[in-house]
Amino acid sequence: MRWPAEAIWQAVAPILPAFTVEVLPQLASTNSELMRRGRAGLTEPSLLVAEQQTAGRGRLGRHWHSLAGDSLTFSMGLMLAPSDWSGLSLAVGVCLADALHPRVRLKWPNDLWLDDRKLGGILIETASSGDAAAAAPVARYAVVGVGINIVPRQLSGLSTPPAALQELLAGTDAAQTLLRVAEPLVRTLQAFETFGFAPFQARFNARDALRERLVALSDGTTGTAHGASETGALLVHTAHGMHAVTSSEVSVRPVP
């Protein structure tokens, strides 16, 4: 596969100095590798792509395995200093969905969905720069990991059936998909750093796969989802009133 590394670099370098693009044939996890580099002080902005991931990670420690060509797996690492980190995964989801196809929906807090099937996932991790006492927002090295199914997959005990981008864009591949999303992702991260999640709220809610649906939280509570707040919390109307779901430990599923 021919990767558009040069084209991506030319598009991104003018707005993100010192930006680099690296494509490796195989890696355990692009997120783990960039986090390792960040903790070692290597925090230059970078895009790391793995044609195959052998130990990819998703939210709550879930595994994400990929074979070459079947999916797009990459991580973007850069220093960010937003005043509030809340809603970052939702903003990234909005960016990816907008860049991919109008039918892509967003399942709070970090999944791309197509017809109630999982098209992709987002995993965001950060490493501290060490100045916890600073009054101004402290820059942290943020790693935004993305996995998108390109080719239809067989069901293999997944809690959510998989979808594939080729269902929407026939003949597309991982390289073409990366070219579609890389520059918009950088611009989204820069916008989030400046403005937070609020400017993305309406766009998220327009694509919200759970909106106005009965959902079950991991603690057994059920209610009706009412979109995301301006800080990225999922609003769920339960028997006890409106509940703002914020914890990364809460798993939300639509009730059949």
Secondary structure, DSSP 8 states (H G I E B T S, - for coil): ----HHHHHHHHTTTSTT-EEEEES-BS-HHHHHHHHHHTT--S-EEEEESSBSSEE-GGG-EE---TTTEEEEEEEEEE--S--TTHHHHHHHHHHHHH-TT-EEETTTEEEETTEEEEEEEEEEEE-S-TT-SS---EEEEEEEEEE-S-----S-SS-B--GGGTSTT--HHHHHHHHHHHHHHHHHHHHHH-SGGGHHHHHHHBTTTTSEEEETTS-EEEEEEE-TTS-EEEEETTEEEEE--TT--EEE--
